[in-house]
Amino acid sequence: MKNAYLLIFVLLCGATGWSQTHIGGQLNHYASFISQDDCRNTITVDNAIDFTPGMGIFVIQMTGANINLSNTDSFGDMTDLNGTGQYEYNRIVAIQGNDLTLELALVHTYPGTGTQVVGFPILAAANVTSPLVPQAWNGITGGVIALEVTNTLTITADIEASGSGFRGGQAVAITDNNCSFLTAANNYAYEQGNWRGAPKGEGIALTTVSRAFGRGAQANGGGGGNDHNSGGGGGSLLTTGGQGGQNNEPGAFNCDGNFPGRGGKVVFNANNRLFMGGGGGAGHSNNTLTMHGGNGGGIILLKVGTIEFAGGRIRANGTAGGNAAGDGAGGGGAGGMIVLLTNSSSGVPQLEAIGGAGGTANNSNQNRCFGPGGGGSGGVVWSNTLLAPAVGGGIAGTSINSQSCPVSTNGATAGSAGLVGTLTNLQAGSPYQVPAILNIPNDTLVCPGEQLLLVAVTSGTGLAYRWQRLVLGSWLNVPEDANASGTQTPELLLRANAQTAGTYRLAVTASGCSTELVSTSVQVDLLLAATANPAFILNGNTATFSANLSSPADVLWHFGNAQTSTIPNPIFTFPGAGSYPVSFSFNDGCGEQVLTLLVTITEPLQAGIGASSLAGCAPLVIRFQDESVGNVTLRTWSFPGGSPASSTEATPLVTYPDIGTYTATLRVGNGGANSAINTQVSVFPPPIPNFAVTTDALTISLSNTSTNATSFLWNFGDGNSSSLESPVHTYDNPGVYEVTLNASNEYCGVAVGQTIGVFTNSNTTNPTKSWRVYPNPFWQTLTIEHGQGNRYVLYNSYGQQLLTGRIIQPRQVFTWPDLPAGVYFLGMEQGGQSHWQKIVKF
């Protein structure tokens, strides 16, 4: 039950135009969440008696996380939040029994256990004149203060959720204790009641009977101290709790407590989620019942227009762990969570989410050194304004009044400082609308190839859409492909063709609803496109055109020079011979199509032949050219004796390999007129150059025996030339020369050359030579001395080269039995010069 002093009195504030409600005590209402119906946007609670329409609510999943249960230091690590911490703001529209109909669509899906619904009034203005507190957390509901004030909230007294969060481990005195110096109670979890461990603090992961005791953290709940008399661990929230202290027994055979409770673990992925501070673990006890773990801080949610701090505080601190005399002390509870959203603030803000201190272990002046408790971590403050809250971690407890150890934490640690962050909006859905299909497109005609967008108007949230098409009497879902997109949205985009024409409808289902809504049907038909086959009939320079349309359409003819017509079958006269492109366009409502005709008016046709030449030496190559006048559409060449013998090209290349006279013929036409022309081709024999040479010392006489030639050009190889038919030429120096004759006629020329040698009639042409030839005259053998390595050459008296080679021995003998008797000239290259010797064979 809520306290009787929830609403104390109402103060009328004339200056501002609104009344201020004085509030205090327990203002909120709590119920356990049972289920939700997204289709009707309702939630069911265990008891809705304290809720009223118009009231604000928070739906918060408090527990349900999974943790690591291995007997290692990873015990208590969170492996899956399973939605723990998810929440949303909403308002009640109506109540029927225990069903609450909500104004805003549900954002999350909540489990049937571990979730509570917190109701709160929505006030115009309020003043906290006595402490505002929540229902204490009972393992199912409570621990949350929620309030919405649209104008000013004045904080005169405290808003207090300290110690209202997850509960600390209960104090349990173990009477059946079998501890000895050999005991190693080091497990992270024991079953409930086992003397080796103390109860764990509560956290977002529920404890089980089989693992309720022991030093391992229970998610963000601190671990209980293990035997013997070690301290409990501090609870945590988004930072770690402190570890409990050890029991350091002075005697070698006494029971030590080396395994104190571990501090609570960090809650991961906690952004914009709500959690209470974790409870501290209990200290290990076998005597008293005061070493309980401290409770964590609760959750405070304030959504106000303006907040005025007038001496009151907003607190969600963790409480201190229980002190112990003769036992291990309890760990402190973690600070809770404060969320404050406001447009402005005044006064000195005082916000606290501080971790509870670890409990003190009093040794009562005995020769003992019991374990103190670890500090709880600081909590979390989220707001959209700067507040400078206090979020420090709880200090570690100490072991005092000992005859065997100084005042010390015995390894107990403080809780980590909490966090301060920015939050601008509470999680909330959009206004809920009843699922409905409000509008669907009308039947429509569409042009082939165009895109058609069918847009449906719906209401409701969390809707799923499926466009369907009627196929052989059955409604089938439209697949997402090249012809259709947006098949699961309110807007279906179709590409109009034979595959997409047909009957459509939209099927809609709302999240959590089994009933399907279907629209009326929409008929999509293709508009039959017009076709055209434009043509014309030509009479002289006048053309009669016809559009030949399959169905009515707007037409436009373009005849050139900006001359147009919009009638389907116009008549137009062109200025004269030539080719005239005529454009025809038509539009039937599905877009414009453009076609082009070519009107050709021909001139009188006259064949004509051009050629690169018509006479020449065999083989004669001629490039012919069609020089006909008029419009030529057909062409045939005939080349008897040529290769190729025929062609249809405009410029064929023809080769005449043989001597003779030939007729080339060109025939042209254009489908209405024809013309032909011939031309003669003369192929003559080419010159055949030939000559004989007679030498006399340095003089040569040339005898020209060429045929088919009328002119001659001689080149004597020494820079001199002659155009005589059979010239005589004297060289200035003996040697070897290339004599060339170019014999020509009217059409072509052919050249031929000979290499000759000319020499003096003396025995040597160079008396300074160093080599020696003997005997001279000779009969069959000839010896050459001192010519090793040099090249030699032997010419007859006609200047013709007979032999050549290289001397390879100092004294080399040549045998020439087949050489006819006569005069010869032996040449040798020596020292870069040519040397000649006349020799005689008899």
Number of C-alpha atoms within 10 A of each C-alpha: 8 14 12 11 13 16 15 15 11 14 14 12 11 8 7 9 8 14 16 21 21 20 22 22 22 20 22 23 24 27 23 21 25 20 18 22 16 20 21 18 21 24 21 22 22 16 15 20 12 12 23 17 13 16 17 22 25 21 23 25 27 27 25 20 20 18 20 16 17 14 14 13 15 15 22 29 22 21 12 15 19 15 19 24 24 23 27 20 17 24 21 19 16 17 18 10 12 17 20 22 21 23 20 21 23 27 17 16 14 23 17 15 15 22 27 26 26 24 27 22 19 19 18 17 24 25 21 22 19 19 19 21 24 26 22 19 19 12 15 16 21 25 30 33 27 23 20 22 19 15 19 22 28 23 26 18 20 21 24 24 32 32 31 30 37 35 32 39 34 24 23 22 20 19 10 11 14 10 16 13 14 10 15 17 22 20 19 29 30 24 17 18 17 19 25 28 38 44 37 40 42 35 34 28 23 17 18 10 10 12 18 26 35 36 40 39 38 39 32 39 44 49 49 48 45 39 36 36 37 39 55 55 51 59 56 43 38 29 25 28 42 40 38 46 42 31 31 21 22 15 12 8 10 15 21 28 28 24 30 41 42 37 42 43 31 21 21 14 11 15 12 17 17 24 32 37 44 44 46 60 55 47 52 42 34 19 16 16 20 23 36 37 46 42 40 49 41 37 33 27 19 19 22 24 18 19 26 18 19 18 14 22 19 24 27 38 38 45 33 35 42 33 27 31 20 21 31 46 43 52 62 50 54 58 46 42 37 30 22 23 22 20 13 13 19 11 12 14 20 18 21 28 36 34 46 40 32 44 40 31 36 25 23 15 12 12 15 23 35 35 45 45 54 50 44 56 47 39 39 32 28 21 19 16 16 12 16 13 20 22 27 25 33 35 27 33 35 29 31 23 18 19 14 16 18 13 14 18 26 25 22 33 27 32 37 27 26 27 20 20 14 15 16 13 12 17 15 16 16 13 13 18 16 14 21 17 19 10 13 18 16 12 12 13 15 19 19 19 14 13 15 17 14 21 15 17 12 17 14 18 23 19 18 14 20 20 24 21 22 16 12 7 7 9 14 15 18 21 16 13 10 8 16 18 17 19 20 19 17 22 17 20 18 22 20 22 17 11 8 18 18 14 16 24 23 27 19 22 21 21 17 14 14 9 10 12 14 17 18 13 17 18 16 20 19 18 16 13 15 16 17 18 11 18 15 17 12 15 10 12 16 16 18 14 18 17 21 13 15 11 11 12 18 13 20 18 23 16 19 12 6 6 9 16 15 14 14 19 16 15 14 15 13 17 9 13 16 14 13 14 13 15 17 23 19 23 17 18 13 15 11 12 14 13 13 13 14 12 20 16 20 18 14 12 19 19 21 19 17 14 16 11 13 19 17 21 22 19 16 20 20 20 14 21 17 21 15 22 14 19 21 20 10 12 20 15 23 17 19 15 19 22 14 15 14 17 17 15 13 14 16 16 17 19 17 25 15 16 17 14 15 17 14 20 19 25 20 26 20 15 10 9 15 16 18 18 15 15 14 11 21 18 21 20 18 22 23 17 22 18 15 12 17 17 21 15 19 18 16 21 15 18 15 18 12 18 15 16 20 13 15 21 15 22 17 21 16 13 6 10 16 15 14 13 17 16 14 14 15 15 17 10 13 18 17 17 17 13 18 20 24 21 27 22 19 15 15 15 19 15 16 14 17 15 14 22 23 27 29 18 17 12 14 18 19 13 10 8 17 12 14 13 19 13 14 15 15 15 16 14 13 18 15 18 16 15 23 16 13 15 16 19 16 21 22 22 19 19 25 20 17 11 11 14 11 14 19 12 14 13 14 15 15 10 11 13 11 7 12 11 13 12 16 22 25 19 22 22 16 17 10 6 9 16 22 24 24 23 23 16 19 12
